[in-house]
């Protein structure tokens, strides 16, 4: 696993994982029968989207914890850096 201990190998999943988690969460638990983009348009001006963005960062934090426990620090830093835009966006929406 040390061969993949690079920043970019953590950054790309760090950017994509919250979007994938948010898509799965909204398609599974949102009560309306709308598409993903229509749900985002409906939630955008409110506080609920900020809370969902914070929830979507959780898989990244679990990944950072696992990579740090395995001494893959660059992968963990990449995943955490990939989660920062979502965290900043959520803070402005709360």
C-alpha positions as CSV (number, residue, x, y, z in Angstrom):
1,X,0.0,0.0,0.0
2,X,3.0,2.3,0.4
3,X,3.2,2.5,-3.4
4,X,-0.1,4.4,-3.5
5,X,0.9,6.7,-0.7
6,X,0.6,9.9,-2.8
7,X,-1.4,13.0,-2.3
8,X,-3.3,12.8,-5.6
9,X,-4.5,9.2,-4.9
10,X,-6.2,10.6,-1.8
11,X,-7.4,13.9,-3.3
12,X,-9.4,12.5,-6.2
13,X,-11.5,10.2,-4.0
14,X,-11.7,12.9,-1.5
15,X,-13.4,15.2,-4.0
16,X,-15.7,12.5,-5.5
17,X,-16.7,10.5,-2.4
18,X,-18.9,13.2,-0.8
19,X,-20.8,13.7,-4.1
20,X,-21.3,10.0,-4.4
21,X,-22.4,9.6,-0.8
22,X,-24.8,12.6,-1.1
23,X,-26.3,11.1,-4.3
24,X,-26.8,7.7,-2.7
25,X,-28.2,9.3,0.5
26,X,-30.7,11.6,-1.3
27,X,-31.9,8.9,-3.8
28,X,-32.5,6.5,-0.9
29,X,-34.0,8.7,1.8
30,X,-35.4,11.9,0.2
31,X,-39.2,11.5,0.1
32,X,-39.9,13.2,-3.2
33,X,-39.5,11.5,-6.6
34,X,-37.2,14.1,-8.1
35,X,-33.8,13.8,-9.8
36,X,-30.6,14.6,-7.9
37,X,-30.1,18.1,-9.4
38,X,-33.8,19.0,-8.8
39,X,-33.4,18.1,-5.1
40,X,-30.2,20.2,-4.9
41,X,-32.0,23.1,-6.5
42,X,-34.8,22.7,-4.0
43,X,-32.5,22.5,-1.0
44,X,-29.9,25.1,-2.0
45,X,-31.1,28.3,-0.3
46,X,-31.7,26.6,3.0
47,X,-29.8,25.2,6.0
48,X,-30.6,21.6,5.1
49,X,-28.1,21.5,2.3
50,X,-25.4,22.6,4.6
51,X,-26.3,19.8,7.0
52,X,-26.3,17.3,4.2
53,X,-22.8,18.5,3.1
54,X,-21.5,18.0,6.6
55,X,-23.0,14.5,6.5
56,X,-21.5,13.7,3.1
57,X,-18.0,14.5,4.5
58,X,-18.3,11.6,7.0
59,X,-17.0,8.9,4.6
60,X,-13.9,11.0,4.0
61,X,-13.2,11.3,7.7
62,X,-13.5,7.6,8.1
63,X,-11.1,7.2,5.2
64,X,-8.7,9.7,6.8
65,X,-8.8,7.7,10.1
66,X,-8.1,4.4,8.3
67,X,-5.2,5.8,6.3
68,X,-3.6,7.4,9.3
69,X,-3.9,4.1,11.2
70,X,-2.1,2.4,8.3
71,X,0.7,5.1,8.3
72,X,-0.4,6.4,4.8
73,X,-0.2,10.0,5.7
74,X,-0.2,11.5,2.2
75,X,-3.3,9.6,1.3
76,X,-5.0,10.9,4.5
77,X,-3.9,14.4,3.8
78,X,-5.3,14.2,0.2
79,X,-8.7,12.9,1.4
80,X,-8.9,15.7,4.1
81,X,-7.9,18.3,1.5
82,X,-10.6,17.0,-0.9
83,X,-13.2,17.4,1.9
84,X,-12.3,21.0,2.7
85,X,-14.4,22.6,-0.1
86,X,-17.4,20.8,1.1
87,X,-16.7,21.8,4.7
88,X,-16.3,25.5,3.7
89,X,-19.5,25.4,1.6
90,X,-21.4,23.9,4.5
91,X,-20.2,26.5,6.9
92,X,-21.4,29.3,4.7
93,X,-24.8,27.6,4.4
94,X,-25.4,27.0,8.1
